[in-house]
């Protein structure tokens, strides 16, 4: 069995970018949840949680998301 390697070292470009894409999607989901008063469902330490973001208060974008793909988030 080979040891796990960081996703950033994957041969496939889609896999290398997948972590940042997931982070952008999570940020957008929190923004929409805050605007609509909808819960974001997450699993933390094996426990399902419903989080209600406050309107106007969302997590910040990953620092390097825009610099990696050249697009604003």
PDB file of N, H, CA, C and O in Angstrom:
ATOM      1  N   UNK A   1       0.844  -1.180   0.000  1.00  0.00           N
ATOM      2  CA  UNK A   1       0.000   0.000   0.000  1.00  0.00           C
ATOM      3  C   UNK A   1       0.887   1.240   0.000  1.00  0.00           C
ATOM      4  O   UNK A   1       1.838   1.328   0.776  1.00  0.00           O
ATOM      5  N   UNK A   2       0.577   2.187  -0.864  1.00  0.00           N
ATOM      6  H   UNK A   2      -0.196   2.115  -1.494  1.00  0.00           H
ATOM      7  CA  UNK A   2       1.374   3.401  -0.921  1.00  0.00           C
ATOM      8  C   UNK A   2       0.807   4.440   0.035  1.00  0.00           C
ATOM      9  O   UNK A   2      -0.405   4.498   0.245  1.00  0.00           O
ATOM     10  N   UNK A   3       1.666   5.251   0.609  1.00  0.00           N
ATOM     11  H   UNK A   3       2.650   5.204   0.439  1.00  0.00           H
ATOM     12  CA  UNK A   3       1.170   6.290   1.522  1.00  0.00           C
ATOM     13  C   UNK A   3       0.406   7.368   0.740  1.00  0.00           C
ATOM     14  O   UNK A   3       0.663   7.602  -0.441  1.00  0.00           O
ATOM     15  N   UNK A   4      -0.521   8.002   1.418  1.00  0.00           N
ATOM     16  H   UNK A   4      -0.730   7.812   2.377  1.00  0.00           H
ATOM     17  CA  UNK A   4      -1.304   9.060   0.793  1.00  0.00           C
ATOM     18  C   UNK A   4      -0.425  10.270   0.527  1.00  0.00           C
ATOM     19  O   UNK A   4       0.423  10.630   1.342  1.00  0.00           O
ATOM     20  N   UNK A   5      -0.640  10.891  -0.627  1.00  0.00           N
ATOM     21  H   UNK A   5      -1.330  10.599  -1.289  1.00  0.00           H
ATOM     22  CA  UNK A   5       0.092  12.089  -1.016  1.00  0.00           C
ATOM     23  C   UNK A   5      -0.865  13.285  -0.962  1.00  0.00           C
ATOM     24  O   UNK A   5      -2.074  13.105  -1.101  1.00  0.00           O
ATOM     25  N   UNK A   6      -0.353  14.480  -0.765  1.00  0.00           N
ATOM     26  H   UNK A   6       0.629  14.626  -0.652  1.00  0.00           H
ATOM     27  CA  UNK A   6      -1.216  15.671  -0.785  1.00  0.00           C
ATOM     28  C   UNK A   6      -1.897  15.819  -2.143  1.00  0.00           C
ATOM     29  O   UNK A   6      -1.302  15.516  -3.177  1.00  0.00           O
ATOM     30  N   UNK A   7      -3.139  16.283  -2.136  1.00  0.00           N
ATOM     31  H   UNK A   7      -3.622  16.530  -1.296  1.00  0.00           H
ATOM     32  CA  UNK A   7      -3.903  16.443  -3.374  1.00  0.00           C
ATOM     33  C   UNK A   7      -3.214  17.432  -4.320  1.00  0.00           C
ATOM     34  O   UNK A   7      -3.383  17.343  -5.536  1.00  0.00           O
ATOM     35  N   UNK A   8      -2.449  18.357  -3.776  1.00  0.00           N
ATOM     36  H   UNK A   8      -2.312  18.429  -2.788  1.00  0.00           H
ATOM     37  CA  UNK A   8      -1.750  19.340  -4.603  1.00  0.00           C
ATOM     38  C   UNK A   8      -0.682  18.683  -5.482  1.00  0.00           C
ATOM     39  O   UNK A   8      -0.213  19.299  -6.439  1.00  0.00           O
ATOM     40  N   UNK A   9      -0.298  17.458  -5.175  1.00  0.00           N
ATOM     41  H   UNK A   9      -0.679  16.958  -4.397  1.00  0.00           H
ATOM     42  CA  UNK A   9       0.712  16.741  -5.941  1.00  0.00           C
ATOM     43  C   UNK A   9       0.105  15.799  -6.975  1.00  0.00           C
ATOM     44  O   UNK A   9       0.839  15.051  -7.620  1.00  0.00           O
ATOM     45  N   UNK A  10      -1.210  15.815  -7.150  1.00  0.00           N
ATOM     46  H   UNK A  10      -1.807  16.424  -6.626  1.00  0.00           H
ATOM     47  CA  UNK A  10      -1.869  14.912  -8.085  1.00  0.00           C
ATOM     48  C   UNK A  10      -1.433  15.212  -9.517  1.00  0.00           C
ATOM     49  O   UNK A  10      -1.128  16.355  -9.859  1.00  0.00           O
ATOM     50  N   UNK A  11      -1.408  14.181 -10.339  1.00  0.00           N
ATOM     51  H   UNK A  11      -1.655  13.252 -10.062  1.00  0.00           H
ATOM     52  CA  UNK A  11      -1.051  14.344 -11.749  1.00  0.00           C
ATOM     53  C   UNK A  11      -2.160  15.044 -12.526  1.00  0.00           C
ATOM     54  O   UNK A  11      -1.889  15.725 -13.515  1.00  0.00           O
ATOM     55  N   UNK A  12      -3.388  14.884 -12.094  1.00  0.00           N
ATOM     56  H   UNK A  12      -3.608  14.330 -11.291  1.00  0.00           H
ATOM     57  CA  UNK A  12      -4.548  15.440 -12.775  1.00  0.00           C
ATOM     58  C   UNK A  12      -4.810  16.865 -12.302  1.00  0.00           C
ATOM     59  O   UNK A  12      -4.939  17.113 -11.103  1.00  0.00           O
ATOM     60  N   UNK A  13      -4.889  17.807 -13.253  1.00  0.00           N
ATOM     61  H   UNK A  13      -4.785  17.605 -14.227  1.00  0.00           H
ATOM     62  CA  UNK A  13      -5.107  19.215 -12.906  1.00  0.00           C
ATOM     63  C   UNK A  13      -6.450  19.430 -12.204  1.00  0.00           C
ATOM     64  O   UNK A  13      -6.556  20.279 -11.319  1.00  0.00           O
ATOM     65  N   UNK A  14      -7.472  18.668 -12.593  1.00  0.00           N
ATOM     66  H   UNK A  14      -7.385  17.978 -13.312  1.00  0.00           H
ATOM     67  CA  UNK A  14      -8.776  18.803 -11.937  1.00  0.00           C
ATOM     68  C   UNK A  14      -8.687  18.429 -10.462  1.00  0.00           C
ATOM     69  O   UNK A  14      -9.288  19.088  -9.614  1.00  0.00           O
ATOM     70  N   UNK A  15      -7.947  17.385 -10.158  1.00  0.00           N
ATOM     71  H   UNK A  15      -7.459  16.849 -10.847  1.00  0.00           H
ATOM     72  CA  UNK A  15      -7.778  16.991  -8.759  1.00  0.00           C
ATOM     73  C   UNK A  15      -6.987  18.043  -7.990  1.00  0.00           C
ATOM     74  O   UNK A  15      -7.325  18.346  -6.846  1.00  0.00           O
ATOM     75  N   UNK A  16      -5.953  18.600  -8.587  1.00  0.00           N
ATOM     76  H   UNK A  16      -5.678  18.354  -9.517  1.00  0.00           H
ATOM     77  CA  UNK A  16      -5.149  19.614  -7.901  1.00  0.00           C
ATOM     78  C   UNK A  16      -5.985  20.825  -7.534  1.00  0.00           C
ATOM     79  O   UNK A  16      -5.751  21.435  -6.490  1.00  0.00           O
ATOM     80  N   UNK A  17      -6.953  21.190  -8.361  1.00  0.00           N
ATOM     81  H   UNK A  17      -7.143  20.694  -9.209  1.00  0.00           H
ATOM     82  CA  UNK A  17      -7.790  22.354  -8.096  1.00  0.00           C
ATOM     83  C   UNK A  17      -9.037  22.065  -7.298  1.00  0.00           C
ATOM     84  O   UNK A  17      -9.788  22.985  -6.973  1.00  0.00           O
ATOM     85  N   UNK A  18      -9.277  20.800  -6.973  1.00  0.00           N
ATOM     86  H   UNK A  18      -8.667  20.053  -7.237  1.00  0.00           H
ATOM     87  CA  UNK A  18     -10.538  20.436  -6.337  1.00  0.00           C
ATOM     88  C   UNK A  18     -10.693  20.990  -4.927  1.00  0.00           C
ATOM     89  O   UNK A  18     -11.803  21.347  -4.533  1.00  0.00           O
ATOM     90  N   UNK A  19      -9.623  21.072  -4.164  1.00  0.00           N
ATOM     91  H   UNK A  19      -8.721  20.782  -4.484  1.00  0.00           H
ATOM     92  CA  UNK A  19      -9.737  21.578  -2.798  1.00  0.00           C
ATOM     93  C   UNK A  19     -10.185  23.042  -2.794  1.00  0.00           C
ATOM     94  O   UNK A  19     -11.085  23.413  -2.041  1.00  0.00           O
ATOM     95  N   UNK A  20      -9.567  23.862  -3.625  1.00  0.00           N
ATOM     96  H   UNK A  20      -8.836  23.560  -4.237  1.00  0.00           H
ATOM     97  CA  UNK A  20      -9.971  25.267  -3.687  1.00  0.00           C
ATOM     98  C   UNK A  20     -11.392  25.411  -4.219  1.00  0.00           C
ATOM     99  O   UNK A  20     -12.136  26.283  -3.769  1.00  0.00           O
ATOM    100  N   UNK A  21     -11.771  24.570  -5.166  1.00  0.00           N
ATOM    101  H   UNK A  21     -11.167  23.862  -5.532  1.00  0.00           H
ATOM    102  CA  UNK A  21     -13.137  24.618  -5.686  1.00  0.00           C
ATOM    103  C   UNK A  21     -14.144  24.292  -4.583  1.00  0.00           C
ATOM    104  O   UNK A  21     -15.190  24.935  -4.489  1.00  0.00           O
ATOM    105  N   UNK A  22     -13.838  23.310  -3.758  1.00  0.00           N
ATOM    106  H   UNK A  22     -12.988  22.787  -3.834  1.00  0.00           H
ATOM    107  CA  UNK A  22     -14.723  22.963  -2.638  1.00  0.00           C
ATOM    108  C   UNK A  22     -14.805  24.093  -1.627  1.00  0.00           C
ATOM    109  O   UNK A  22     -15.870  24.358  -1.069  1.00  0.00           O
ATOM    110  N   UNK A  23     -13.676  24.765  -1.387  1.00  0.00           N
ATOM    111  H   UNK A  23     -12.810  24.550  -1.840  1.00  0.00           H
ATOM    112  CA  UNK A  23     -13.676  25.893  -0.450  1.00  0.00           C
ATOM    113  C   UNK A  23     -14.518  27.046  -0.988  1.00  0.00           C
ATOM    114  O   UNK A  23     -15.252  27.686  -0.235  1.00  0.00           O
ATOM    115  N   UNK A  24     -14.413  27.313  -2.299  1.00  0.00           N
ATOM    116  H   UNK A  24     -13.816  26.793  -2.911  1.00  0.00           H
ATOM    117  CA  UNK A  24     -15.236  28.377  -2.902  1.00  0.00           C
ATOM    118  C   UNK A  24     -16.711  28.012  -2.833  1.00  0.00           C
ATOM    119  O   UNK A  24     -17.548  28.871  -2.556  1.00  0.00           O
ATOM    120  N   UNK A  25     -17.037  26.752  -3.082  1.00  0.00           N
ATOM    121  H   UNK A  25     -16.357  26.055  -3.308  1.00  0.00           H
ATOM    122  CA  UNK A  25     -18.429  26.305  -3.027  1.00  0.00           C
ATOM    123  C   UNK A  25     -18.989  26.422  -1.609  1.00  0.00           C
ATOM    124  O   UNK A  25     -20.139  26.821  -1.428  1.00  0.00           O
ATOM    125  N   UNK A  26     -18.190  26.080  -0.613  1.00  0.00           N
ATOM    126  H   UNK A  26     -17.255  25.756  -0.760  1.00  0.00           H
ATOM    127  CA  UNK A  26     -18.632  26.200   0.781  1.00  0.00           C
ATOM    128  C   UNK A  26     -18.880  27.654   1.152  1.00  0.00           C
ATOM    129  O   UNK A  26     -19.858  27.970   1.829  1.00  0.00           O
ATOM    130  N   UNK A  27     -17.999  28.531   0.710  1.00  0.00           N
ATOM    131  H   UNK A  27     -17.204  28.274   0.160  1.00  0.00           H
ATOM    132  CA  UNK A  27     -18.174  29.964   0.977  1.00  0.00           C
ATOM    133  C   UNK A  27     -19.466  30.466   0.343  1.00  0.00           C
ATOM    134  O   UNK A  27     -20.238  31.186   0.975  1.00  0.00           O
ATOM    135  N   UNK A  28     -19.693  30.084  -0.906  1.00  0.00           N
ATOM    136  H   UNK A  28     -19.066  29.499  -1.420  1.00  0.00           H
ATOM    137  CA  UNK A  28     -20.908  30.526  -1.603  1.00  0.00           C
ATOM    138  C   UNK A  28     -22.157  29.964  -0.925  1.00  0.00           C
ATOM    139  O   UNK A  28     -23.167  30.659  -0.812  1.00  0.00           O
ATOM    140  N   UNK A  29     -22.095  28.720  -0.480  1.00  0.00           N
ATOM    141  H   UNK A  29     -21.275  28.156  -0.572  1.00  0.00           H
ATOM    142  CA  UNK A  29     -23.242  28.125   0.224  1.00  0.00           C
ATOM    143  C   UNK A  29     -23.554  28.902   1.496  1.00  0.00           C
ATOM    144  O   UNK A  29     -24.721  29.126   1.817  1.00  0.00           O
ATOM    145  N   UNK A  30     -22.520  29.312   2.220  1.00  0.00           N
ATOM    146  H   UNK A  30     -21.572  29.129   1.959  1.00  0.00           H
ATOM    147  CA  UNK A  30     -22.735  30.100   3.441  1.00  0.00           C
ATOM    148  C   UNK A  30     -23.307  31.479   3.123  1.00  0.00           C
ATOM    149  O   UNK A  30     -24.141  31.995   3.867  1.00  0.00           O
ATOM    150  N   UNK A  31     -22.861  32.071   2.019  1.00  0.00           N
ATOM    151  H   UNK A  31     -22.184  31.651   1.415  1.00  0.00           H
ATOM    152  CA  UNK A  31     -23.399  33.376   1.619  1.00  0.00           C
ATOM    153  C   UNK A  31     -24.884  33.270   1.294  1.00  0.00           C
ATOM    154  O   UNK A  31     -25.685  34.092   1.737  1.00  0.00           O
ATOM    155  N   UNK A  32     -25.243  32.255   0.520  1.00  0.00           N
ATOM    156  H   UNK A  32     -24.592  31.587   0.160  1.00  0.00           H
ATOM    157  CA  UNK A  32     -26.647  32.069   0.155  1.00  0.00           C
ATOM    158  C   UNK A  32     -27.480  31.725   1.384  1.00  0.00           C
ATOM    159  O   UNK A  32     -28.604  32.207   1.519  1.00  0.00           O
ATOM    160  N   UNK A  33     -26.951  30.904   2.273  1.00  0.00           N
ATOM    161  H   UNK A  33     -26.038  30.512   2.163  1.00  0.00           H
ATOM    162  CA  UNK A  33     -27.677  30.561   3.499  1.00  0.00           C
ATOM    163  C   UNK A  33     -27.936  31.801   4.345  1.00  0.00           C
ATOM    164  O   UNK A  33     -29.016  31.950   4.915  1.00  0.00           O
ATOM    165  N   UNK A  34     -26.945  32.693   4.430  1.00  0.00           N
ATOM    166  H   UNK A  34     -26.067  32.572   3.967  1.00  0.00           H
ATOM    167  CA  UNK A  34     -27.118  33.916   5.212  1.00  0.00           C
ATOM    168  C   UNK A  34     -28.184  34.808   4.585  1.00  0.00           C
ATOM    169  O   UNK A  34     -28.964  35.435   5.301  1.00  0.00           O
ATOM    170  N   UNK A  35     -28.224  34.869   3.268  1.00  0.00           N
ATOM    171  H   UNK A  35     -27.590  34.360   2.686  1.00  0.00           H
ATOM    172  CA  UNK A  35     -29.197  35.715   2.573  1.00  0.00           C
ATOM    173  C   UNK A  35     -30.618  35.174   2.697  1.00  0.00           C
ATOM    174  O   UNK A  35     -31.578  35.943   2.740  1.00  0.00           O
ATOM    175  N   UNK A  36     -30.749  33.864   2.753  1.00  0.00           N
ATOM    176  H   UNK A  36     -29.969  33.239   2.718  1.00  0.00           H
ATOM    177  CA  UNK A  36     -32.073  33.257   2.741  1.00  0.00           C
ATOM    178  C   UNK A  36     -32.527  32.728   4.090  1.00  0.00           C
ATOM    179  O   UNK A  36     -33.656  32.253   4.217  1.00  0.00           O
ATOM    180  N   UNK A  37     -31.659  32.801   5.112  1.00  0.00           N
ATOM    181  H   UNK A  37     -30.742  33.187   5.009  1.00  0.00           H
ATOM    182  CA  UNK A  37     -32.027  32.293   6.429  1.00  0.00           C
ATOM    183  C   UNK A  37     -32.089  30.777   6.473  1.00  0.00           C
ATOM    184  O   UNK A  37     -32.843  30.201   7.258  1.00  0.00           O
ATOM    185  N   UNK A  38     -31.300  30.135   5.634  1.00  0.00           N
ATOM    186  H   UNK A  38     -30.687  30.603   4.997  1.00  0.00           H
ATOM    187  CA  UNK A  38     -31.285  28.679   5.525  1.00  0.00           C
ATOM    188  C   UNK A  38     -30.084  28.119   6.278  1.00  0.00           C
ATOM    189  O   UNK A  38     -29.023  28.742   6.320  1.00  0.00           O
ATOM    190  N   UNK A  39     -30.252  26.967   6.858  1.00  0.00           N
ATOM    191  H   UNK A  39     -31.114  26.460   6.824  1.00  0.00           H
ATOM    192  CA  UNK A  39     -29.145  26.332   7.581  1.00  0.00           C
ATOM    193  C   UNK A  39     -28.158  25.706   6.606  1.00  0.00           C
ATOM    194  O   UNK A  39     -28.534  25.228   5.536  1.00  0.00           O
ATOM    195  N   UNK A  40     -26.900  25.719   6.995  1.00  0.00           N
ATOM    196  H   UNK A  40     -26.594  26.107   7.865  1.00  0.00           H
ATOM    197  CA  UNK A  40     -25.863  24.962   6.313  1.00  0.00           C
ATOM    198  C   UNK A  40     -25.636  23.723   7.171  1.00  0.00           C
ATOM    199  O   UNK A  40     -25.411  23.828   8.376  1.00  0.00           O
ATOM    200  N   UNK A  41     -25.695  22.555   6.545  1.00  0.00           N
ATOM    201  H   UNK A  41     -25.877  22.470   5.565  1.00  0.00           H
ATOM    202  CA  UNK A  41     -25.537  21.300   7.277  1.00  0.00           C
ATOM    203  C   UNK A  41     -24.103  20.828   7.115  1.00  0.00           C
ATOM    204  O   UNK A  41     -23.619  20.665   5.995  1.00  0.00           O
ATOM    205  N   UNK A  42     -23.425  20.609   8.232  1.00  0.00           N
ATOM    206  H   UNK A  42     -23.818  20.742   9.142  1.00  0.00           H
ATOM    207  CA  UNK A  42     -22.041  20.135   8.222  1.00  0.00           C
ATOM    208  C   UNK A  42     -21.902  18.973   9.191  1.00  0.00           C
ATOM    209  O   UNK A  42     -22.736  18.777  10.075  1.00  0.00           O
ATOM    210  N   UNK A  43     -20.847  18.215   9.011  1.00  0.00           N
ATOM    211  H   UNK A  43     -20.170  18.373   8.293  1.00  0.00           H
ATOM    212  CA  UNK A  43     -20.523  17.136   9.940  1.00  0.00           C
ATOM    213  C   UNK A  43     -19.195  17.493  10.576  1.00  0.00           C
ATOM    214  O   UNK A  43     -18.190  17.649   9.882  1.00  0.00           O
ATOM    215  N   UNK A  44     -19.187  17.624  11.894  1.00  0.00           N
ATOM    216  H   UNK A  44     -20.004  17.498  12.458  1.00  0.00           H
ATOM    217  CA  UNK A  44     -17.978  17.914  12.660  1.00  0.00           C
ATOM    218  C   UNK A  44     -17.792  16.812  13.685  1.00  0.00           C
ATOM    219  O   UNK A  44     -18.673  16.547  14.503  1.00  0.00           O
ATOM    220  N   UNK A  45     -16.642  16.180  13.631  1.00  0.00           N
ATOM    221  H   UNK A  45     -15.926  16.395  12.968  1.00  0.00           H
ATOM    222  CA  UNK A  45     -16.329  15.092  14.564  1.00  0.00           C
ATOM    223  C   UNK A  45     -17.430  14.037  14.591  1.00  0.00           C
ATOM    224  O   UNK A  45     -17.767  13.501  15.647  1.00  0.00           O
ATOM    225  N   UNK A  46     -17.986  13.747  13.413  1.00  0.00           N
ATOM    226  H   UNK A  46     -17.712  14.182  12.556  1.00  0.00           H
ATOM    227  CA  UNK A  46     -19.005  12.718  13.305  1.00  0.00           C
ATOM    228  C   UNK A  46     -20.395  13.141  13.739  1.00  0.00           C
ATOM    229  O   UNK A  46     -21.306  12.315  13.789  1.00  0.00           O
ATOM    230  N   UNK A  47     -20.572  14.430  14.057  1.00  0.00           N
ATOM    231  H   UNK A  47     -19.832  15.101  14.016  1.00  0.00           H
ATOM    232  CA  UNK A  47     -21.865  14.924  14.522  1.00  0.00           C
ATOM    233  C   UNK A  47     -22.450  15.859  13.464  1.00  0.00           C
ATOM    234  O   UNK A  47     -21.796  16.812  13.039  1.00  0.00           O
ATOM    235  N   UNK A  48     -23.677  15.585  13.045  1.00  0.00           N
ATOM    236  H   UNK A  48     -24.209  14.811  13.390  1.00  0.00           H
ATOM    237  CA  UNK A  48     -24.385  16.410  12.080  1.00  0.00           C
ATOM    238  C   UNK A  48     -24.857  17.691  12.753  1.00  0.00           C
ATOM    239  O   UNK A  48     -25.525  17.643  13.787  1.00  0.00           O
ATOM    240  N   UNK A  49     -24.512  18.841  12.169  1.00  0.00           N
ATOM    241  H   UNK A  49     -23.970  18.880  11.329  1.00  0.00           H
ATOM    242  CA  UNK A  49     -24.886  20.133  12.746  1.00  0.00           C
ATOM    243  C   UNK A  49     -25.592  20.991  11.711  1.00  0.00           C
ATOM    244  O   UNK A  49     -25.247  20.960  10.530  1.00  0.00           O
ATOM    245  N   UNK A  50     -26.583  21.759  12.155  1.00  0.00           N
ATOM    246  H   UNK A  50     -26.863  21.785  13.114  1.00  0.00           H
ATOM    247  CA  UNK A  50     -27.253  22.754  11.327  1.00  0.00           C
ATOM    248  C   UNK A  50     -26.761  24.119  11.799  1.00  0.00           C
ATOM    249  O   UNK A  50     -26.975  24.499  12.950  1.00  0.00           O
ATOM    250  N   UNK A  51     -26.110  24.846  10.914  1.00  0.00           N
ATOM    251  H   UNK A  51     -25.936  24.537   9.979  1.00  0.00           H
ATOM    252  CA  UNK A  51     -25.554  26.156  11.257  1.00  0.00           C
ATOM    253  C   UNK A  51     -26.339  27.210  10.498  1.00  0.00           C
ATOM    254  O   UNK A  51     -26.495  27.126   9.280  1.00  0.00           O
ATOM    255  N   UNK A  52     -26.829  28.201  11.225  1.00  0.00           N
ATOM    256  H   UNK A  52     -26.702  28.270  12.214  1.00  0.00           H
ATOM    257  CA  UNK A  52     -27.556  29.306  10.617  1.00  0.00           C
ATOM    258  C   UNK A  52     -26.642  30.533  10.584  1.00  0.00           C
ATOM    259  O   UNK A  52     -26.495  31.217  11.597  1.00  0.00           O
ATOM    260  N   UNK A  53     -26.024  30.820   9.431  1.00  0.00           N
ATOM    261  H   UNK A  53     -26.143  30.265   8.608  1.00  0.00           H
ATOM    262  CA  UNK A  53     -25.158  31.998   9.342  1.00  0.00           C
ATOM    263  C   UNK A  53     -25.975  33.267   9.526  1.00  0.00           C
ATOM    264  O   UNK A  53     -27.150  33.327   9.164  1.00  0.00           O
ATOM    265  N   UNK A  54     -25.338  34.272  10.091  1.00  0.00           N
ATOM    266  H   UNK A  54     -24.383  34.223  10.385  1.00  0.00           H
ATOM    267  CA  UNK A  54     -25.994  35.564  10.264  1.00  0.00           C
ATOM    268  C   UNK A  54     -25.887  36.350   8.967  1.00  0.00           C
ATOM    269  O   UNK A  54     -24.853  36.308   8.301  1.00  0.00           O
ATOM    270  N   UNK A  55     -26.934  37.060   8.606  1.00  0.00           N
ATOM    271  H   UNK A  55     -27.774  37.094   9.147  1.00  0.00           H
ATOM    272  CA  UNK A  55     -26.907  37.879   7.392  1.00  0.00           C
ATOM    273  C   UNK A  55     -25.775  38.891   7.491  1.00  0.00           C
ATOM    274  O   UNK A  55     -25.598  39.540   8.522  1.00  0.00           O
ATOM    275  N   UNK A  56     -25.020  39.018   6.426  1.00  0.00           N
ATOM    276  H   UNK A  56     -25.164  38.491   5.588  1.00  0.00           H
ATOM    277  CA  UNK A  56     -23.912  39.960   6.405  1.00  0.00           C
ATOM    278  C   UNK A  56     -22.650  39.449   7.053  1.00  0.00           C
ATOM    279  O   UNK A  56     -21.637  40.148   7.054  1.00  0.00           O
ATOM    280  N   UNK A  57     -22.680  38.239   7.610  1.00  0.00           N
ATOM    281  H   UNK A  57     -23.503  37.672   7.609  1.00  0.00           H
ATOM    282  CA  UNK A  57     -21.490  37.688   8.271  1.00  0.00           C
ATOM    283  C   UNK A  57     -21.220  36.308   7.687  1.00  0.00           C
ATOM    284  O   UNK A  57     -21.921  35.344   7.995  1.00  0.00           O
ATOM    285  N   UNK A  58     -20.193  36.224   6.838  1.00  0.00           N
ATOM    286  H   UNK A  58     -19.624  37.007   6.588  1.00  0.00           H
ATOM    287  CA  UNK A  58     -19.824  34.945   6.264  1.00  0.00           C
ATOM    288  C   UNK A  58     -18.341  34.734   6.458  1.00  0.00           C
ATOM    289  O   UNK A  58     -17.599  35.673   6.749  1.00  0.00           O
ATOM    290  N   UNK A  59     -17.915  33.502   6.297  1.00  0.00           N
ATOM    291  H   UNK A  59     -18.517  32.740   6.061  1.00  0.00           H
ATOM    292  CA  UNK A  59     -16.485  33.205   6.373  1.00  0.00           C
ATOM    293  C   UNK A  59     -15.770  33.880   5.214  1.00  0.00           C
ATOM    294  O   UNK A  59     -16.353  34.093   4.152  1.00  0.00           O
ATOM    295  N   UNK A  60     -14.519  34.212   5.423  1.00  0.00           N
ATOM    296  H   UNK A  60     -14.044  34.039   6.287  1.00  0.00           H
ATOM    297  CA  UNK A  60     -13.759  34.836   4.356  1.00  0.00           C
ATOM    298  C   UNK A  60     -13.311  33.778   3.360  1.00  0.00           C
ATOM    299  O   UNK A  60     -13.203  32.598   3.693  1.00  0.00           O
ATOM    300  N   UNK A  61     -13.050  34.221   2.126  1.00  0.00           N
ATOM    301  H   UNK A  61     -13.138  35.179   1.855  1.00  0.00           H
ATOM    302  CA  UNK A  61     -12.586  33.318   1.077  1.00  0.00           C
ATOM    303  C   UNK A  61     -11.189  32.831   1.401  1.00  0.00           C
ATOM    304  O   UNK A  61     -10.442  33.514   2.102  1.00  0.00           O
ATOM    305  N   UNK A  62     -10.826  31.666   0.903  1.00  0.00           N
ATOM    306  H   UNK A  62     -11.433  31.111   0.334  1.00  0.00           H
ATOM    307  CA  UNK A  62      -9.459  31.213   1.092  1.00  0.00           C
ATOM    308  C   UNK A  62      -8.488  32.234   0.516  1.00  0.00           C
ATOM    309  O   UNK A  62      -8.717  32.763  -0.572  1.00  0.00           O
ATOM    310  N   UNK A  63      -7.426  32.510   1.224  1.00  0.00           N
ATOM    311  H   UNK A  63      -7.240  32.081   2.107  1.00  0.00           H
ATOM    312  CA  UNK A  63      -6.489  33.553   0.830  1.00  0.00           C
ATOM    313  C   UNK A  63      -5.942  33.366  -0.571  1.00  0.00           C
ATOM    314  O   UNK A  63      -5.775  34.336  -1.311  1.00  0.00           O
ATOM    315  N   UNK A  64      -5.659  32.114  -0.941  1.00  0.00           N
ATOM    316  H   UNK A  64      -5.794  31.327  -0.340  1.00  0.00           H
ATOM    317  CA  UNK A  64      -5.008  31.877  -2.211  1.00  0.00           C
ATOM    318  C   UNK A  64      -5.966  31.449  -3.318  1.00  0.00           C
ATOM    319  O   UNK A  64      -5.508  31.093  -4.404  1.00  0.00           O
ATOM    320  N   UNK A  65      -7.273  31.470  -3.086  1.00  0.00           N
ATOM    321  H   UNK A  65      -7.645  31.760  -2.204  1.00  0.00           H
ATOM    322  CA  UNK A  65      -8.218  31.001  -4.091  1.00  0.00           C
ATOM    323  C   UNK A  65      -8.147  31.836  -5.357  1.00  0.00           C
ATOM    324  O   UNK A  65      -8.087  31.282  -6.454  1.00  0.00           O
ATOM    325  N   UNK A  66      -8.153  33.141  -5.232  1.00  0.00           N
ATOM    326  H   UNK A  66      -8.201  33.592  -4.340  1.00  0.00           H
ATOM    327  CA  UNK A  66      -8.119  34.004  -6.408  1.00  0.00           C
ATOM    328  C   UNK A  66      -6.772  33.950  -7.111  1.00  0.00           C
ATOM    329  O   UNK A  66      -6.710  34.005  -8.339  1.00  0.00           O
ATOM    330  N   UNK A  67      -5.709  33.845  -6.353  1.00  0.00           N
ATOM    331  H   UNK A  67      -5.760  33.801  -5.356  1.00  0.00           H
ATOM    332  CA  UNK A  67      -4.388  33.857  -6.971  1.00  0.00           C
ATOM    333  C   UNK A  67      -4.074  32.566  -7.720  1.00  0.00           C
ATOM    334  O   UNK A  67      -3.265  32.567  -8.647  1.00  0.00           O
ATOM    335  N   UNK A  68      -4.710  31.464  -7.323  1.00  0.00           N
ATOM    336  H   UNK A  68      -5.367  31.462  -6.569  1.00  0.00           H
ATOM    337  CA  UNK A  68      -4.427  30.192  -7.980  1.00  0.00           C
ATOM    338  C   UNK A  68      -5.041  30.138  -9.360  1.00  0.00           C
ATOM    339  O   UNK A  68      -4.387  29.716 -10.313  1.00  0.00           O
ATOM    340  N   UNK A  69      -6.303  30.562  -9.484  1.00  0.00           N
ATOM    341  H   UNK A  69      -6.835  30.905  -8.709  1.00  0.00           H
ATOM    342  CA  UNK A  69      -6.954  30.444 -10.768  1.00  0.00           C
ATOM    343  C   UNK A  69      -7.180  31.774 -11.459  1.00  0.00           C
ATOM    344  O   UNK A  69      -7.716  31.804 -12.567  1.00  0.00           O
ATOM    345  N   UNK A  70      -6.791  32.859 -10.845  1.00  0.00           N
ATOM    346  H   UNK A  70      -6.356  32.835  -9.945  1.00  0.00           H
ATOM    347  CA  UNK A  70      -6.903  34.172 -11.472  1.00  0.00           C
ATOM    348  C   UNK A  70      -8.291  34.734 -11.513  1.00  0.00           C
ATOM    349  O   UNK A  70      -8.517  35.749 -12.171  1.00  0.00           O
ATOM    350  N   UNK A  71      -9.238  34.114 -10.833  1.00  0.00           N
ATOM    351  H   UNK A  71      -9.054  33.289 -10.299  1.00  0.00           H
ATOM    352  CA  UNK A  71     -10.626  34.581 -10.833  1.00  0.00           C
ATOM    353  C   UNK A  71     -10.992  35.117  -9.474  1.00  0.00           C
ATOM    354  O   UNK A  71     -10.530  34.620  -8.447  1.00  0.00           O
ATOM    355  N   UNK A  72     -11.823  36.130  -9.477  1.00  0.00           N
ATOM    356  H   UNK A  72     -12.199  36.533 -10.311  1.00  0.00           H
ATOM    357  CA  UNK A  72     -12.341  36.642  -8.201  1.00  0.00           C
ATOM    358  C   UNK A  72     -13.391  35.696  -7.688  1.00  0.00           C
ATOM    359  O   UNK A  72     -14.139  35.104  -8.466  1.00  0.00           O
ATOM    360  N   UNK A  73     -13.452  35.548  -6.367  1.00  0.00           N
ATOM    361  H   UNK A  73     -12.844  36.029  -5.735  1.00  0.00           H
ATOM    362  CA  UNK A  73     -14.470  34.670  -5.779  1.00  0.00           C
ATOM    363  C   UNK A  73     -15.634  35.458  -5.291  1.00  0.00           C
ATOM    364  O   UNK A  73     -16.590  34.887  -4.766  1.00  0.00           O
TER     365      UNK A  73
END
